[in-house]
Amino acid sequence: MLKMVGAVMCTTGVYLGALAAGASAAEAFAAMYLWTAAVTVKFALTECDAVGVPKFGPLAWAGLSIALAAAALM
């Protein structure tokens, strides 16, 4: 998985890239949190077992990220 610094840079890049592409701030926020959800689900499904992390936490965070993205678009 991406290291913490890499994940933050990618998340920031998604937000700024969306703004540069003409998205509104709310749309860019939603894109950023959808990216966060995707990376978190990937971690939960591919790496949690290897590092001994319960899957509930990352999947809950992904669900919260999706909810935040949806709320930004309402």
The 8 nearest C-alpha neighbors of each residue, nearest first, counted from 0:
[[1, 2, 42, 46, 38, 41, 6, 45],
 [0, 2, 6, 5, 3, 4, 38, 42],
 [1, 3, 5, 4, 6, 0, 7, 8],
 [2, 4, 6, 5, 7, 1, 8, 0],
 [3, 5, 7, 6, 2, 8, 1, 9],
 [6, 4, 8, 2, 7, 3, 1, 9],
 [5, 7, 3, 9, 8, 4, 1, 10],
 [8, 6, 10, 4, 5, 9, 11, 3],
 [7, 9, 5, 11, 6, 10, 12, 4],
 [10, 8, 12, 6, 11, 7, 5, 13],
 [9, 11, 7, 13, 12, 8, 31, 6],
 [10, 12, 8, 14, 9, 13, 7, 15],
 [13, 11, 9, 15, 10, 14, 16, 8],
 [12, 14, 16, 10, 11, 31, 15, 17],
 [15, 13, 27, 11, 31, 17, 12, 16],
 [16, 14, 18, 12, 17, 13, 19, 11],
 [17, 15, 19, 13, 18, 14, 12, 20],
 [16, 18, 20, 27, 14, 15, 19, 22],
 [17, 19, 22, 15, 21, 20, 16, 27],
 [20, 18, 16, 21, 17, 15, 22, 14],
 [21, 19, 17, 18, 22, 16, 15, 23],
 [22, 20, 18, 19, 23, 17, 16, 27],
 [23, 21, 18, 17, 26, 20, 27, 24],
 [22, 24, 26, 25, 27, 18, 21, 17],
 [23, 25, 27, 26, 28, 22, 18, 14],
 [26, 24, 28, 71, 23, 27, 29, 72],
 [27, 25, 29, 23, 28, 24, 22, 30],
 [26, 28, 30, 14, 24, 17, 29, 25],
 [29, 27, 25, 31, 26, 30, 24, 14],
 [28, 30, 68, 26, 32, 27, 31, 71],
 [31, 29, 27, 33, 28, 32, 34, 26],
 [30, 32, 28, 34, 14, 29, 33, 13],
 [33, 31, 35, 29, 64, 34, 30, 68],
 [32, 34, 36, 30, 35, 31, 65, 29],
 [35, 33, 37, 31, 32, 36, 30, 38],
 [36, 34, 32, 38, 33, 37, 39, 31],
 [37, 35, 61, 33, 39, 34, 64, 38],
 [36, 38, 34, 40, 39, 35, 41, 33],
 [39, 37, 41, 35, 40, 36, 42, 34],
 [38, 40, 42, 36, 41, 37, 57, 61],
 [41, 39, 43, 37, 42, 38, 36, 58],
 [42, 40, 38, 44, 39, 43, 45, 37],
 [41, 43, 39, 46, 40, 45, 44, 38],
 [44, 42, 40, 47, 54, 41, 57, 45],
 [45, 43, 41, 42, 40, 46, 47, 54],
 [44, 46, 42, 43, 41, 47, 48, 49],
 [45, 47, 42, 49, 48, 43, 44, 50],
 [48, 46, 52, 43, 50, 49, 51, 54],
 [47, 49, 51, 50, 46, 52, 45, 53],
 [48, 50, 46, 47, 51, 52, 45, 43],
 [51, 49, 47, 48, 52, 46, 53, 45],
 [52, 50, 48, 49, 47, 53, 46, 54],
 [51, 53, 47, 50, 48, 54, 49, 56],
 [54, 52, 55, 47, 51, 56, 48, 57],
 [55, 53, 43, 56, 57, 58, 47, 52],
 [54, 56, 58, 53, 57, 59, 43, 60],
 [57, 55, 59, 58, 54, 60, 53, 52],
 [58, 56, 60, 59, 55, 54, 39, 43],
 [57, 59, 61, 55, 60, 56, 40, 54],
 [60, 58, 62, 56, 61, 57, 55, 63],
 [59, 61, 57, 63, 58, 62, 64, 56],
 [62, 60, 36, 58, 64, 59, 63, 39],
 [63, 61, 59, 65, 64, 60, 58, 66],
 [62, 64, 66, 60, 61, 65, 67, 59],
 [63, 65, 61, 67, 32, 62, 66, 36],
 [66, 64, 68, 62, 63, 67, 33, 69],
 [65, 67, 63, 69, 64, 68, 70, 62],
 [68, 66, 70, 64, 69, 65, 71, 63],
 [69, 67, 29, 65, 71, 66, 70, 32],
 [68, 70, 66, 72, 71, 67, 65, 73],
 [69, 71, 67, 73, 72, 68, 66, 29],
 [72, 70, 68, 25, 69, 73, 29, 67],
 [71, 73, 69, 70, 25, 26, 68, 29],
 [72, 70, 71, 69, 68, 25, 26, 67]]
